[in-house]
Amino acid sequence: MNYKQLGNTKIKISEIGQGTWQYRGGVEPLRVGILLGATHVDTAEMYGTEETVGEAIRDEREQVFLATKVSPSHIHHDDLIKAAEASLRRLDTKILDLYMIHWPNPRIPIKESMSAMEELVRRGKIKHIGVSNFSVKELKDAQHALSREKIVSNQVEYNLQNREIEEELVPYCKKEKITIVAYSPLSRGNFTSDENGVLDRIAKKYDKTIAQVILNFLTREDHVVAIPKANRSEHVKENCGASGWRLSSEDIREIDESF
Ligand SMILES: NC(=O)c1ccc[n+]([C@@H]2O[C@H](COP(=O)([O-])OP(=O)(O)OC[C@H]3O[C@@H](n4cnc5c(N)ncnc54)[C@H](OP(=O)(O)O)[C@@H]3O)[C@@H](O)[C@H]2O)c1
């Protein structure tokens, strides 16, 4: 497993993490993933999976980079503090490695949410502040609203069917040292359309699967990691095998031109 620098920090997080939206696998697949190095575990108060994640990581808490999110309806100052405390309880932990705003909420001033985030850092409840589904403009506003901390990550959709972020967000985050966490990297399971057979051919060449080639392609830049979700341990193992090697620039170019 490759590990990549988180934002501008000294922390390293696994290039392949584990998502838990609609996760129904129980503790086992998550534990298998952690053993294989996929120690970045992603959840959200909205997912209803925090308790399972808490149970799965209990014995490996120090190894795990634990990330969760506050819902956009809870980002007034006091609501955000309460939401973080509730997530900490459900996850059965004292501190979150990363706490994110799940979606922007234009009805609530970002300054108010970010002051609550900084308070959580000050009180030792969270280590790092992140966002999710933020545009470049929203990211800039969020960063300006912080007085001491830096936004370390933006979690956004990124897969072969949706490469929209490559235009503006990917270069901006590279310049600003903000990690991009790619969600739905396997297109929610519908990733198999490979009409001209490019992925199949490349997968055979490396003795890898199409899913592994896709995840490797998406994480080809140093500031991008991915968090596939898998209920099945076999899928978790396969996804971990997407890291630890690199597609050649020629193969990257071919995939780039085909999708
Ligand atoms: N911030 C946000 O707004 C947001 C939005 C969406 C998602 N997310 C995060 O991103 C995570 C991943 O996204 P996602 O759950 O939407 O979709 P995804 O990871 O792209 O796809 C999950 C689907 O792919 C299947 N799968 C996983 N590994 C596979 C493999 N190696 N081969 C074949 N199929 C495989 C899974 O099957 P099985 O489950 O049967 O193994 C599941 O059906 C979420 O769990 C969540 O943590 C965040």
The ligand as a Gaussian input file, in Angstrom:
#p B3LYP/6-31G(d) Opt

LIG

0 1
 N      -18.826000      12.888000       0.295000
 C      -19.863000      12.461000      -0.386000
 O      -20.808000      13.197000      -0.695000
 C      -19.889000      11.028000      -0.823000
 C      -20.834000      10.574000      -1.756000
 C      -20.785000       9.232000      -2.147000
 C      -19.833000       8.386000      -1.601000
 N      -18.940000       8.848000      -0.668000
 C      -17.916000       7.973000      -0.036000
 O      -17.232000       7.256000      -1.038000
 C      -17.335000       5.853000      -0.793000
 C      -17.299000       5.074000      -2.091000
 O      -18.283000       5.487000      -2.995000
 P      -19.590000       4.624000      -3.339000
 O      -19.927000       3.751000      -2.182000
 O      -20.609000       5.605000      -3.813000
 O      -19.219000       3.767000      -4.616000
 P      -17.980000       2.932000      -5.163000
 O      -16.950000       2.718000      -4.119000
 O      -17.583000       3.550000      -6.443000
 O      -18.693000       1.549000      -5.516000
 C      -19.182000       0.664000      -4.559000
 C      -19.725000      -0.558000      -5.302000
 O      -18.651000      -1.173000      -6.006000
 C      -18.548000      -2.530000      -5.646000
 N      -17.133000      -2.887000      -5.608000
 C      -16.198000      -2.500000      -4.702000
 N      -15.004000      -3.012000      -5.008000
 C      -15.168000      -3.750000      -6.129000
 C      -14.296000      -4.530000      -6.914000
 N      -13.002000      -4.634000      -6.646000
 N      -14.820000      -5.153000      -8.020000
 C      -16.133000      -5.049000      -8.322000
 N      -17.005000      -4.320000      -7.604000
 C      -16.529000      -3.665000      -6.520000
 C      -19.193000      -2.660000      -4.288000
 O      -19.677000      -3.981000      -4.128000
 P      -19.797000      -4.717000      -2.695000
 O      -20.253000      -3.699000      -1.695000
 O      -20.786000      -5.806000      -2.952000
 O      -18.442000      -5.284000      -2.308000
 C      -20.294000      -1.620000      -4.388000
 O      -21.415000      -2.157000      -5.043000
 C      -18.664000       5.765000      -0.029000
 O      -18.825000       4.542000       0.619000
 C      -18.530000       6.939000       0.890000
 O      -17.667000       6.645000       1.978000
 C      -18.950000      10.155000      -0.297000

